[in-house]
């Protein structure tokens, strides 16, 4: 699996809900498909180091959210008017145990919450830009 991959999930089949989902707009909850990217924790820390020049430690979902905001503001999409369509981001921490309880990988699933469905093209462009950035790390 790629380090930053898109996850398409259906609301009807997806029961795990991020903690901060109650702030979502009605349109986000009614849409059939949600696009998320899945990023390893070390890719996020490397991106912040490259873009901002600071070392960070991700201990929680809130840490990851702050780091992603630092990364997002450095994207090309952030310089466009359409970026205003990004209302918030929701992050879920996922820990995968590949072979044992000792060896594990931590991923963060990042969902982009839009103000309106008309910003879907901006969301797709943002996801592509982020995937490109994380693949280079």
N, C-alpha and C positions, 0 to 999 in steps of 0.2 A: 504494500500500500504506500502511496506517495506520502511525503511528509506533510503536505498541505493539500488535502483532497476535499472535493465537494461531497457533501452528504445530502441527498434528497430524501426527505422523509414526509410521509403523509400524516396529517394531524390525526386521522382516524386510526392509524396504526402506531403512533408514537405516543407512548404514555409517560415517559420521563420528561418532566417539565422543569426548566431552570427556575431558581429561586425568585428572580426578579421579573418573572413573566407577567405579574399582575399589572404592570405599568404599560403593557402593550395596548395598542389601539385595536378597536374592534375589527378593522380590516385585516390586521395581521392574524387574528385568531380565526377568521372566516376563510382565509385562503387555503386551498387544498394542499399545496406544496410549499415547503420551507427550504431555503437553501442555507447550508451551513458549511463552514470550512473547519477542517480538523487539523490542528497544528500541535506538534510536539512542544513541550515546555521549553526545551533548550533552543529551539528555533526562535521562539519569542524573545528569549533573553539575548540571543546573538543579534537579532534584528535591532533591539533597543540599544545594544552596545555599538553597533555600526551606525545607526541613525543619530543617536543622541550622545554617544560617548560615555555612557554610564553603565555600570554593572548593576544588575538587579537580581533579586531572588524572588521566585514565585512560590508563595506559600499557600495562597488562597485564590478563589475565583475573583475576588476584588483586586488582588495584585495583578492578575492576568488582564482584567478589564482596564485598569490604569495603563498597563503596558501596551495593550492594543490601541488605546486612545493615542498614546504617544506615536505609535507606528502609523495609525490612520492619518494623522495630521501631516505626515510627510509624503503622502501619496499624491500622484498627479490628480486623481479624482477629487481630492480635498480642495483643490484650487478652482474647481468648477462650481457654477451656480447650482447644478443638480445635487451636489453634496449636501445641500440643505434638506434634501429629502431623507437623509439618514437620521432617524429620530434617536436611536439608541442601539446598543449592542447587548446581546444576552450571551453569557458564557457559561458553559457547563464543563466541569472537570471530569475527565474519564481516566481511570487507572486500569491498565490492562496487565494481567499477569500471564506472561507467555508460557513459562515453564514451571515456575514455582512461586511461592509467596514472597520470596526474597528478590527475585528478578522481576521488575515491572517497568512499564513505560507510562508516562503521564502525558495525556493529550488534553487540549482544550478545544471544545467545539464552540465556534463563534457563529452566532446568528445575527444577521443585520435586520433591525426593525425599522421599517420604512414608514414615512408619514402617509404615503399613498401608493397605490399599485403602479402609478405612472412612472415611478422611479426604479422599476425593475431592471431596466437597461443599465442604469447607473450601478445597481447592485452587482450585476453580472460583470461589468467592467472593473469594478472594485475587487471582486473575487479573483478575476484573472490577474490583475496587477499584484495582489497579495500573493497568489500562488507563484507567480514569476519571481517575486522578491524572496520568498521563503525557499524556493528551489535553488537559488543561487548561494544560499548559506551553507 
